[in-house]
Amino acid sequence: MEFLYEYGLFLAKTVTIVLGVVAVIAFAVNAIRQREFMEERPRIKIKNLNDTYDNMERQLKSFLMSDSEWKRFLKQEKKDEKAKAKKQKKEPEDPKKRVFVLDFEGDVGANQVDSLRKEITAILTNATEKDEVVVRLESGGGTMVGYGLGASQLQRIRERKIPLTVSVDKVAASGGYMMACVADKLVAAPFAIVGSIGVIAEMPNVNRLLKKLDIDYEQITAGEFKRTLTVFGENTPKGREKLTEELNEMHGLFKTHVVQHRPELDIEKLATGEIWFGSQAVDLKLVDELITSDDWLLGKRKDADILKIEYH
């Protein structure tokens, strides 16, 4: 009997351990599957800005109106909504135009392009030529490859004949303007900075300091111009000349890109690397209209559904 008791106790412990291990494995597998599912889900956030404007209007009215005025307003609002619903039932109206709003704040590497490309892809799955895309763009520029890709992403919208507006409230310079000029319509605040159609390369050189410290620096390349200028090595006139040639080529591509999208401006006059304020830029044809993004969107409130799209 004692043997059977001890055997039963051992068996119970074994079963408990096995069940515990199985439970841990099942929990781990479920967690992995859940994470994979979350990673596969599109992380697109959509915010209706009409609702935001309506809530702001109602809050201010509720504060400014007397109690009796506010009650009359609510009563009339409810009456209008019923009448609108009744009319819609009898005579369905055409769907409202949709304005898709994107925000782009660029750094030197234009890293937000990774989110922008997904936001644009999401919009293109639903948008039509009757809709509009508004990009609120802020950037002082950066790498040509980064902002070139950003401009190409905006070009996708234009290729599908969807009206594209870029709004600049603060700055769209250099690479920022490379993106902004793609728009069908480019608007800016009066004191926004635009332009800087130029290319720059700069770096320190500590070769003389290394020589003073009796430190050798070796740099081995295959290809005559694999490295033109270097931080640690001794730079040569030939290397400087080659880098200048490359910068001029990039500048030429930049100018061609701007002229392609804004053929009416005097590119040789404006492609000096200079910047202009919005109030000056409108006369130079760098922008089309002086207006803030706030007023541009508010003006579309009554006739369109304004949807802010954001990818996390």
Residue pairs with C-beta under 8 A, 6 or more apart in sequence:
42 122
43 311
43 312
44 118
44 119
44 122
44 309
44 310
44 311
45 309
45 310
45 311
45 312
46 307
46 308
46 309
46 310
47 307
47 308
47 310
48 305
48 306
48 307
48 308
49 101
49 297
49 306
49 307
49 308
50 301
50 305
50 306
53 298
53 301
53 306
61 70
61 73
62 70
65 73
96 303
96 304
96 305
97 130
97 131
97 132
97 300
97 303
97 304
97 305
98 127
98 131
98 132
98 304
98 305
98 306
98 307
99 131
99 132
99 133
99 134
99 297
99 300
99 304
99 305
99 306
99 307
100 123
100 127
100 131
100 132
100 133
100 134
100 307
100 309
101 133
101 134
101 135
101 136
101 297
101 306
101 307
101 308
101 309
102 116
102 119
102 120
102 123
102 133
102 134
102 135
102 136
102 308
102 309
102 310
103 135
103 136
103 308
103 310
104 112
104 116
104 135
104 136
104 137
104 138
104 139
104 150
104 179
105 112
105 138
105 139
106 112
106 137
106 138
106 139
106 140
106 141
106 142
106 146
106 147
106 150
106 175
106 176
106 179
107 139
107 142
108 141
108 142
108 143
108 146
109 142
109 143
109 146
110 139
110 142
110 143
110 146
110 147
110 149
110 150
110 175
111 146
113 146
113 149
113 150
113 153
115 310
115 311
115 312
116 150
116 153
117 149
117 153
118 311
119 309
119 310
119 311
120 133
120 153
120 154
120 156
120 157
122 309
122 311
123 133
123 157
123 309
124 156
124 157
124 160
124 162
127 133
127 160
127 162
128 162
129 160
129 161
129 162
129 163
131 162
131 163
132 162
132 163
132 164
132 165
132 300
132 304
133 157
133 162
133 163
133 164
133 165
134 165
134 166
134 167
134 293
134 296
134 297
135 154
135 164
135 165
135 166
135 167
135 183
136 167
136 169
136 293
137 166
137 167
137 168
137 172
137 176
137 179
137 180
138 168
138 169
138 170
138 171
138 172
138 176
139 147
139 171
139 172
139 173
139 175
139 176
139 179
140 171
140 173
140 174
140 176
141 147
141 173
141 174
141 175
141 176
141 177
141 178
141 196
142 174
142 175
143 175
144 175
144 178
144 199
144 250
144 253
144 254
146 175
147 174
147 175
147 176
147 178
147 179
148 178
150 175
150 178
150 179
151 178
151 179
151 181
151 182
151 257
154 164
154 166
154 179
154 182
154 183
155 182
157 164
158 164
158 182
158 184
163 184
163 185
164 182
164 183
164 184
164 185
165 183
165 184
165 185
165 186
165 187
165 296
166 172
166 179
166 180
166 182
166 183
166 185
166 186
166 187
167 187
167 188
167 291
167 292
167 293
167 296
168 176
168 180
168 186
168 187
168 188
168 189
168 192
168 194
168 278
168 287
169 188
169 189
169 192
169 292
169 293
170 189
170 192
170 193
171 192
171 193
171 194
172 179
172 180
172 188
172 192
172 193
172 194
173 193
173 194
173 195
173 196
173 275
174 196
174 197
174 198
177 194
177 195
177 196
177 197
177 258
177 286
178 254
178 257
178 258
180 186
180 194
181 257
181 258
181 261
181 262
182 261
183 261
185 288
185 289
186 262
186 286
186 287
186 288
187 287
187 288
187 289
187 290
187 291
187 293
187 296
188 194
188 278
188 281
188 282
188 287
188 289
188 290
188 291
189 278
189 290
189 291
189 292
189 293
190 277
190 278
190 279
190 290
191 277
191 278
191 279
192 277
192 278
192 281
193 275
193 276
193 277
193 278
194 275
194 276
194 277
194 278
194 281
194 286
194 287
195 270
195 274
195 275
195 276
195 281
195 286
196 273
196 274
196 275
197 254
197 255
197 258
197 267
197 270
197 271
197 272
197 273
198 251
198 254
198 271
198 272
198 273
199 247
199 250
199 251
199 254
200 247
200 273
201 229
201 243
201 247
203 229
203 231
204 231
205 229
205 230
205 231
205 232
205 235
206 231
206 232
207 217
207 232
207 233
207 234
207 235
210 216
210 217
210 232
217 232
217 233
219 227
219 230
219 232
219 233
221 227
225 239
225 242
227 233
227 239
228 239
228 240
228 242
228 243
228 246
229 235
229 239
229 240
229 243
251 271
254 271
255 267
255 271
258 265
258 267
258 271
259 265
259 267
262 285
262 286
264 285
265 284
265 285
265 286
266 284
266 285
269 284
270 284
270 286
276 284
276 286
278 287
278 290
279 290
281 287
282 288
282 289
282 290
297 306
300 306
